[in-house]
């Protein structure tokens, strides 16, 4: 398919489809990764083609190289932002600010209502697992469900609950649920909160991350992309200058013959 014309500029008409397999990174052979915006990709591409207005396959190749270098630099900078956010998230765990409902809910419907109102995310760590367990307890909880959930907790917590709040010590499941919730809310959760990281811990973590070798590596990759872009631009300048000289030479020949 031939490229379509817009404002006398030849630009690629076919939108790249998202690939099934990929390699992440600035040097990925895949031009558009699944999470990247195809509209932003094509908008930048069109802007570059309209800026340079390439003529012929050689100039087209130069302009495409310039475009890909710019796109991959944007990808690299986005990756650096994600790396920074990930590094900070490891030491700034906001889940420690969350607490389970203070009262034992009546039934599963009340649990669902509370869960929706709190907009809780799926559990990711030990504190969240206990938090979700406590928030999901209600007076009608089935004993089999309790045994299963307790068995799936980290051994530190399951062993504690099985030894401290034993099922056979209570006459009814309802009473067992009440004591379980108290043990989780007033013993286990406070114990884990004591292990929380220093709230200012993200400062040294950020400093360490920004001085890490991968930041230097990212900058080196960006410099290589800049170098590749500069080479493509110099080649494009040369091609355009040659064509201009040829046009001027042909114009002189025509003028001489006309005279």
C-alpha positions in Angstrom: 0.0 0.0 0.0 1.4 3.4 -1.0 1.6 6.1 1.6 -1.3 8.7 1.5 -0.6 12.3 0.8 -1.4 15.2 3.1 -0.2 18.7 2.4 2.1 17.3 -0.2 3.8 15.2 2.4 3.9 11.4 2.0 3.2 9.7 5.3 2.5 6.1 6.2 -1.2 5.3 5.9 -1.3 2.0 7.7 -1.6 2.0 11.5 0.7 -0.5 13.2 -1.2 -3.3 14.9 -0.3 -4.2 18.5 2.0 -7.2 18.6 1.4 -10.4 20.6 5.1 -10.7 21.8 7.4 -8.0 22.8 10.7 -7.0 24.2 10.8 -4.0 26.6 13.4 -1.4 26.2 14.6 1.6 24.1 16.2 -0.7 21.5 13.1 -3.0 21.2 12.7 -4.1 17.6 8.9 -3.6 18.1 7.9 -0.1 17.2 4.7 0.1 19.3 4.4 -1.8 22.6 0.9 -3.0 23.7 0.5 -0.4 26.4 1.7 2.5 24.3 -0.8 4.9 22.7 -1.1 4.3 18.9 -2.6 7.8 18.4 0.4 9.5 20.1 2.7 7.3 18.0 1.1 8.3 14.8 0.8 11.9 15.8 4.5 12.2 16.4 5.3 10.3 13.3 3.1 12.6 11.2 4.6 15.7 12.8 8.2 14.5 12.0 7.3 13.7 8.4 5.6 17.1 7.9 8.6 18.9 9.5 11.2 17.3 7.2 9.1 16.6 4.1 11.2 13.7 2.8 11.5 12.9 -0.9 12.4 9.5 -2.1 13.3 6.3 -0.2 16.7 7.5 1.1 15.2 10.6 2.8 12.2 8.5 4.0 14.7 6.2 5.8 16.4 9.1 7.4 13.2 10.6 8.7 11.9 7.3 9.9 15.1 6.9 11.9 14.8 10.3 13.4 11.2 9.5 14.4 12.0 6.2 16.0 14.9 7.7 18.0 12.5 10.4 19.4 9.8 7.8 20.2 12.3 5.5 21.9 13.6 8.4 24.0 10.1 9.1 25.2 9.7 5.4 26.0 13.0 5.4 27.9 11.9 8.5 30.0 8.5 6.9 30.7 10.3 3.7 31.9 12.5 5.8 34.2 9.4 7.4 35.8 8.0 3.9 36.4 11.3 2.7 37.9 11.3 5.6 40.2 7.7 5.1 41.3 8.4 1.4 41.9 11.4 2.2 44.0 9.5 4.6 46.2 6.4 2.3 46.5 8.6 -0.4 48.1 9.3 1.8 51.1 6.1 3.9 51.2 3.4 1.4 52.0 0.1 3.4 52.4 -1.8 0.3 53.4 -0.6 0.7 57.0 -3.0 3.7 57.2 -6.0 1.5 56.6 -8.0 -0.3 59.3 -10.7 -2.9 59.3 -14.3 -2.0 60.4 -14.5 -1.5 64.1 -17.7 -3.5 64.5 -18.4 -7.1 63.5 -20.7 -6.9 60.5 -24.0 -8.9 60.5 -23.8 -10.8 57.3 -22.1 -11.2 53.9 -24.2 -8.4 52.3 -22.9 -5.9 54.9 -19.4 -7.1 54.1 -19.9 -6.5 50.4 -21.4 -3.0 51.1 -18.4 -2.1 53.3 -15.9 -3.4 50.7 -17.5 -1.3 47.9 -17.6 1.8 50.0 -13.9 1.4 50.9 -12.9 0.5 47.4 -10.2 -1.9 48.7 -7.7 -3.3 46.2 -6.7 -7.0 46.2 -4.4 -8.0 49.0 -0.7 -7.7 48.1 1.2 -8.2 51.4 0.8 -9.7 54.9 -0.9 -6.7 56.4 -3.4 -6.4 53.6 -4.3 -10.1 53.8 -5.1 -9.8 57.5 -6.9 -6.5 56.8 -9.1 -8.2 54.2 -9.7 -11.2 56.5 -10.9 -9.0 59.3 -13.0 -6.8 57.0 -14.6 -9.9 55.5 -15.7 -11.4 58.8 -19.3 -11.4 59.8 -21.5 -13.2 62.3 -22.8 -15.7 59.7 -19.3 -16.7 58.5 -19.2 -20.5 57.9 -16.7 -22.4 60.0 -15.3 -24.2 56.9 -14.6 -20.9 55.3 -12.8 -19.7 58.4 -10.6 -22.8 58.6 -9.7 -22.5 54.9 -8.8 -18.8 55.1 -6.7 -19.3 58.2 -4.8 -22.1 56.6 -4.0 -19.9 53.6 -2.5 -17.1 55.8 1.3 -16.9 56.3 2.3 -19.5 58.9 3.2 -16.8 61.4 -0.4 -15.7 61.6 -2.1 -19.1 61.0 -0.1 -20.7 63.8 -0.9 -17.8 66.1 -4.6 -18.0 65.5 -4.7 -21.8 65.7 -3.0 -21.8 69.0 -4.4 -18.6 70.6 -8.0 -18.7 69.2 -8.7 -22.4 68.9 -12.0 -23.3 67.3 -12.7 -26.1 69.9 -12.5 -23.6 72.7 -15.8 -21.9 71.7 -19.3 -23.3 71.9 -20.5 -21.6 68.6 -19.0 -20.5 65.4 -20.4 -17.0 66.0 -18.4 -16.7 69.3 -15.3 -18.0 67.5 -15.7 -15.3 64.8 -16.0 -12.5 67.5 -12.8 -13.6 69.2 -11.0 -14.1 65.9 -11.7 -10.5 64.9 -10.6 -9.1 68.2 -7.3 -11.1 68.0 -6.6 -9.9 64.5 -7.6 -6.2 65.1 -6.0 -5.7 68.5 -3.0 -8.1 68.4 -1.8 -9.1 64.9 -2.4 -5.9 63.0 -0.8 -3.7 65.6 2.1 -6.1 65.7 2.7 -5.7 61.9 2.3 -1.9 62.1 5.3 -1.8 64.4 7.4 -3.2 61.5 6.3 -0.5 59.1 9.2 1.3 57.4 10.3 4.7 58.3 7.8 7.2 56.8 10.8 9.2 55.6 12.5 6.1 54.2 11.6 7.1 50.6 14.2 9.9 50.8 17.3 7.7 51.1 15.6 5.2 48.8 15.1 7.8 46.1 18.7 9.1 46.5 20.0 5.6 46.2 17.8 4.9 43.1 18.8 8.1 41.4 22.5 7.3 41.9 22.0 3.7 40.8 23.9 2.3 37.8 20.7 1.8 35.8 20.1 5.5 35.8 23.5 6.0 34.3 22.8 3.2 31.8 19.5 4.9 30.8 21.4 8.1 30.2 23.9 6.3 28.1 21.2 4.7 26.0 19.6 8.2 25.5 23.0 9.5 24.4 23.3 6.7 21.8 19.8 7.5 20.5 20.8 11.1 20.2 23.9 10.1 18.3 21.8 7.9 15.9 19.4 10.8 15.4 22.2 13.2 14.7 23.7 10.9 12.1 20.3 10.5 10.4 19.8 14.3 10.4 23.3 14.9 8.9 22.6 12.3 6.2 19.2 13.9 5.5 20.9 17.4 5.2 23.4 15.9 2.7 20.7 14.3 0.6 18.6 17.4 0.5 21.7 19.6 -0.3 22.7 17.2 -3.2 19.2 17.3 -4.6 19.1 21.1 -4.4 22.5 21.4 -6.2 21.2 19.0 -8.9 18.1 21.1 -9.4 20.1 24.3 -9.6 22.5 22.7 -12.1 19.6 21.5 -14.3 18.1 25.0 -14.1 21.3 26.6 -15.4 21.5 24.1 -18.3 17.9 24.9 -19.2 18.6 28.7 -19.1 21.7 28.3 -21.2 19.9 26.4 -23.9 17.0 28.9 -23.8 19.5 31.7 -24.4 
